Amino acid sequence: FGSSPKKTPPSTSLQRSHSLFEHFPREMAMEQPKKVAGGAYGQFLAEKRPELQAECKGQPITAITKLASERFKALSEEEKAVYQEKFEAAKAKYDEKMEAFLANGGEKKARKSRKEAVKKKKDPDAPKKPAGGAYGCFMAKNRPSFQEQCKGQPATAVSKLGSAKWKELSEKEKAVYEDEYKKKLEEYQEAKKSYVPPVRDDAEEPATKRRKVKEQKEAAKAAEAEAKAEAKKAGKAEATPKASPKGNPENVKLEAAIKAKAEKLGYKDSLVKLAARPEVIATGKSQGDLLKALEENRGRLHPAKRAILGA
């Protein structure tokens, strides 16, 4: 009998990718792994943090990193090498997870700062990108069946069963789900090209609010400057007291109905002080509006002022 021709062994990268899928199911791999940072010092700090926190109890948070830095510098080269090895092992594990993530159709994205993440809001009407690759399509189709089989078990049992069932499929059976995923991805990309996101109403809100406060402050300054000019023109410049940001309550005359209501609530003095403020005067708010702001803030002057100014 003639010997069968030798098959070309699969490339090392393909073997490695297959090995990665065995350890990291596609459903798990779709979450981008967190990058390991900090080197040997980072590993040392992570290990010693509880101990350092106990030592620095009652001190500023910077005391922990300061003490950790001093302790790490005091280590011998042999002791530091232990933490360097831990870092290398953690980094290798991260690289392995990242390779599985990318091989499964994931897209590597730069992690945004917490501030940027808070600012950006998801558009609920935007086309949804299909996730999970072929394995995701397989799970979507069979999840109800798997949930029924895992009834009464932990939620993780469904994904474990799905992963086991996926591995049992032949390449031909998996190809059906691969084609389904490709079709969904193409539909998503086409929908994304034609989608026009709506204009966000809240996008300009912070800027509008800042501009409004700025205009109110400028108006208050202009009113104060005008008052000074009029006093000087009348020949009372020497007798005019130095301008106070609080204004002069003696110049405030309350309307009879407003005065009676303020007295009943016990807010008369606060209302007079609030009405005398130049920045409040510049808003053009009525005495009724000022009293309402005091009521909403339980008679507290400063919160009521902030509410009126929109700050």
Stockholm file with secondary structure:
# STOCKHOLM 1.0

chainA/1-311         FGSSPKKTPPSTSLQRSHSLFEHFPREMAMEQPKKVAGGAYGQFLAEKRPELQAECKGQPITAITKLASERFKALSEEEKAVYQEKFEAAKAKYDEKMEAFLANGGEKKARKSRKEAVKKKKDPDAPKKPAGGAYGCFMAKNRPSFQEQCKGQPATAVSKLGSAKWKELSEKEKAVYEDEYKKKLEEYQEAKKSYVPPVRDDAEEPATKRRKVKEQKEAAKAAEAEAKAEAKKAGKAEATPKASPKGNPENVKLEAAIKAKAEKLGYKDSLVKLAARPEVIATGKSQGDLLKALEENRGRLHPAKRAILGA
#=GR chainA/1-311 SS CCCCCCCCCCCHHHHHHHHHHHHSCHHHHTSCCCCCCSHHHHHHHHHHHHHHHHHTTTSCTHHHHHHHHHHHHHSCHHHHHHHHHHHHHHHHHHHHHHHHHHHTTCCCCCCCCHHHHHHCCCCTTSCCCCCSHHHHHHHHHHHHHHHHHTTTSCTHHHHHHHHHHHHHSCHHHHHHHHHHHHHHHHHHHHHHHHCCCCCCTTTTHHHHHHHHHHHHHHHHHHHHHHHHHHHHHTTCTTTSCCCCTTCCGGGCCCCHHHHHHHHHHTCHHHHHHHHHCHHHHHHTCCHHHHHHHHHHTTTCHHHHHHHHHTC
#=GC SS_cons         CCCCCCCCCCCHHHHHHHHHHHHSCHHHHTSCCCCCCSHHHHHHHHHHHHHHHHHTTTSCTHHHHHHHHHHHHHSCHHHHHHHHHHHHHHHHHHHHHHHHHHHTTCCCCCCCCHHHHHHCCCCTTSCCCCCSHHHHHHHHHHHHHHHHHTTTSCTHHHHHHHHHHHHHSCHHHHHHHHHHHHHHHHHHHHHHHHCCCCCCTTTTHHHHHHHHHHHHHHHHHHHHHHHHHHHHHTTCTTTSCCCCTTCCGGGCCCCHHHHHHHHHHTCHHHHHHHHHCHHHHHHTCCHHHHHHHHHHTTTCHHHHHHHHHTC
//
